[in-house]
Amino acid sequence: MAATRPARLCKLVMPSTGKRCGSPALRGKPFCYHHAENHRDYARERRLVLRLDHLGHQLNAMDTPELLNFLHQKLTTLAKTYRRFPEVGYTLVHTLDRIEEITSLESRLRQLLQQNQEFAARAQAIPNQFTNIPITHPESIC
């Protein structure tokens, strides 16, 4: 009689206990009948998490106007998706436009603040010419 090979066991490790599943694996697959679909879902979710993590790093590297432009492009490509909910799409685009206005005002205010700080630094560097002028009363001028 030929020696039989032992059945391969499912490779899934239970997260709660840390032990491996003891069920036999499907032929040519690393997982049992019960865990094969779960593993596909887990792998799909894991790939999605990795893609979103990578996107998060890209978004963090963008400045605000670039981020708004990126989001606006993504929303316009999603037009087919939210045709059933036009209020959502309109609200998002309107909100982005409002944020863009605020961002442009904020950048202008930052420029003005920087100019004001530069002016104040220059004013401190120039000696005050008016401190040496004697004070005269208004009655003596007339």
matplotlib code that plots the C-alpha trace (Angstrom):
import matplotlib.pyplot as plt

x = [0.0, 1.3, 2.0, -0.5, 0.6, -0.9, -3.6, -2.4, -4.0, -5.5, -2.8, -5.1, -4.0, -6.8, -6.3, -8.0, -6.0, -2.9, -3.5, -3.8, -7.1, -7.1, -9.3, -7.9, -7.0, -8.7, -6.8, -4.2, -5.2, -3.6, -6.9, -9.9, -13.4, -14.5, -11.5, -10.8, -13.4, -12.4, -8.8, -9.7, -11.7, -8.8, -6.2, -8.5, -8.9, -5.2, -4.4, -7.0, -5.4, -1.9, -3.2, -5.0, -1.9, 0.2, -2.4, -2.4, 1.4, 0.9, -1.9, 0.2, 2.9, 0.6, 0.0, -3.6, -4.3, -2.8, -4.9, -8.0, -7.3, -6.6, -9.9, -11.8, -10.4, -11.4, -14.9, -15.4, -14.4, -16.9, -19.8, -21.2, -21.1, -23.1, -25.7, -28.2, -27.4, -26.8, -27.2, -24.1, -22.0, -23.2, -22.6, -19.1, -18.1, -19.7, -17.8, -14.5, -15.1, -15.7, -12.6, -10.6, -11.8, -10.8, -7.4, -6.7, -7.7, -5.5, -2.5, -3.0, -3.2, 0.0, 1.7, 0.5, 1.7, 5.1, 5.3, 4.3, 6.9, 9.6, 8.5, 8.6, 12.1, 13.3, 11.7, 13.6, 16.9, 16.4, 17.3, 14.3, 14.9, 12.0, 13.2, 15.7, 13.1, 12.2, 8.6, 6.8, 3.4, 0.7, 0.4, 4.0, 3.6, 1.0]
y = [0.0, 3.4, 5.9, 8.8, 12.3, 14.2, 16.7, 20.2, 22.4, 25.9, 28.5, 31.1, 32.1, 33.1, 36.7, 36.1, 33.1, 33.1, 29.5, 28.1, 26.8, 23.0, 22.4, 20.8, 23.2, 23.2, 21.4, 23.7, 26.5, 27.6, 28.0, 25.8, 26.2, 28.5, 30.9, 31.1, 33.8, 35.6, 35.6, 37.2, 39.9, 40.5, 40.7, 43.1, 45.2, 45.2, 46.3, 49.1, 50.2, 50.3, 52.4, 54.8, 55.1, 55.9, 58.5, 60.0, 60.6, 62.2, 64.4, 65.5, 66.6, 68.9, 72.6, 73.7, 75.1, 71.9, 69.7, 71.6, 71.2, 67.5, 67.1, 69.1, 66.8, 63.7, 65.0, 65.9, 62.4, 61.0, 62.7, 59.3, 58.0, 60.7, 61.3, 59.7, 62.2, 65.6, 67.5, 65.9, 66.6, 70.2, 70.7, 69.3, 71.5, 74.6, 73.9, 73.5, 76.8, 78.5, 76.9, 78.1, 81.6, 81.5, 80.0, 82.8, 85.4, 83.6, 83.6, 87.3, 88.1, 86.1, 88.2, 91.4, 90.3, 89.4, 92.8, 94.5, 92.6, 93.5, 97.2, 97.1, 95.6, 98.3, 101.0, 99.8, 99.8, 103.5, 105.9, 108.0, 111.5, 113.0, 112.3, 115.2, 117.9, 120.1, 120.1, 123.4, 124.5, 125.4, 128.9, 129.7, 128.8, 131.5]
z = [0.0, -1.0, 1.8, 1.8, 2.3, 5.2, 4.1, 4.0, 6.6, 6.3, 6.7, 8.3, 11.8, 14.1, 15.2, 18.6, 19.7, 17.4, 16.5, 13.0, 11.6, 11.7, 8.7, 5.5, 2.8, -0.6, -3.4, -4.7, -2.3, 1.0, 2.8, 3.8, 2.4, 5.2, 5.0, 1.3, 0.7, 3.9, 2.8, -0.5, 1.2, 3.6, 0.8, -1.1, 1.9, 2.7, -0.9, -0.5, 2.8, 1.2, -1.7, 0.6, 2.8, -0.3, -1.4, 2.1, 1.9, -1.5, -0.2, 2.8, 0.5, -1.5, -0.6, -0.2, -3.7, -5.2, -2.9, -3.8, -7.5, -7.1, -5.2, -7.8, -10.6, -8.7, -8.1, -11.7, -12.7, -10.3, -12.1, -13.3, -9.7, -8.1, -10.8, -8.6, -5.9, -7.7, -4.4, -3.0, -6.0, -6.2, -2.5, -2.7, -5.7, -4.1, -0.9, -2.8, -4.6, -1.2, 0.3, -2.7, -2.2, 1.5, 0.6, -1.9, 0.7, 3.3, 1.0, 0.3, 4.0, 4.5, 1.8, 3.4, 6.9, 5.5, 3.8, 7.1, 9.0, 6.5, 6.7, 10.5, 10.4, 8.1, 10.2, 13.2, 11.2, 10.2, 13.0, 14.0, 12.7, 14.6, 18.1, 18.1, 17.0, 20.0, 21.0, 20.4, 21.7, 19.2, 20.6, 19.8, 16.1, 15.4]

ax = plt.figure().add_subplot(projection="3d")
ax.plot(x, y, z, "-o")
ax.set_aspect("equal")
plt.show()
